[in-house]
């Protein structure tokens, strides 16, 4: 059985945002991808301090993509800062939507 790997790219700029194993490294949940810090390939995802609240996953902040010399993207992701303890795969991970028009998501076998 082969392992799956996933790569998330910001399509307008070609910047690879994340790459790693599908599973505990990059976890799909509810159509979104929850990414462990070690699999982020850029430091250009920054919290913008706009809070959000999910009734069962709790408190998060929105993340902006800020690329030097490029037009970035506001609210392209989020990070739970007070996560529900029942969902360890979202704890303090950066989340990116699985169907954002500016993101290209590729899955491949390793």
N, C-alpha and C positions, 0 to 999 in steps of 0.2 A: 504494500500500500504506500503510495507516494504522499509526501507532505505537500501542503499548499502554502504558497507565499503570496503576499499581497503588496501592491505598490500603489500609493496615492500621490497623484501629481496635480499641481495647479496648472490646468490646461493653458490659460492665456500666456503664462511665462515659462512653462516647462520645468518649473521648480518641483523637485521631488520633496513631498512633505513627510511621507512615512513609507517605510518598507520593512516587512518582517513576516514572521510566521502567522498564519491564520490560526486562531485558537486563543491561548492565553496571552500571546504577544500582542496581537491585534484581534480584538473580539467583536464580531458583529452582534448587534442587539437592537431590535426594533428598527431595522433599516439603517442604523448608524454604525460607525466604527469607533471603538474605544481603544486608544493606542497607548501602550506603555511608553514612558519617556525614552527608554533605550532604543526604541524603534522610530522615534522622530528623527528625520534627516535634516531638519532646519531649526534654527532658533528664532525664526521670523514670525512664529505664532505667539502673539502677546495678548495677555488679558486686557480688556478695555474697561474693566470694572463696572460694566453694566450688569447688574444681577438678574438672575432668573430663578424661577422656582417650579419644580415639578412636584406634584402632589405625592408621588411615591418614591422618587429618587432624590428629592430635596433640593438643596441650594447649589446653584452654579453661577459662574461668570462667563460672559461671552468672550470669544477670542477673535482678534483681528489678524490678518496676514499682512505684515509690514515688510516689504521687500525694498532694499535700498535702490533708488533710481527707477522703481517700477510702481505702477498703480497697484495698490494692495486691495484687499477685500475685507470689508467690515463684517463682523459677526459670521465668519465662515465656520467657526467651531465653538466649542464650549468646554469647560472643565468644572466638574463637581468639586466644590470646596468644603461642603458639608454633606457628604453622601450618605445614603441609606446603608447601614451595615449589612443588610441582607443581599446587597449586590456588590461583592468585592471586585468584580471585573470593571466597575466604573470608578472605583476609588482613585481620585486624584489623577485620572488619565485625561488626555486630550481626546475629545470626541469630534468627529467629522461626519457630516451627513452623507449617507450613501448615495443620494440622488441630487447633489448640488450641481448646478449647471457649469460651474467653473472647475469641478474636480473630475479627474479621470481615474477610475479605479480598475486596476488590472490584477487578475488572479492567475497564478501559474504554478505548475508542479516544480518541485525541487528535486 
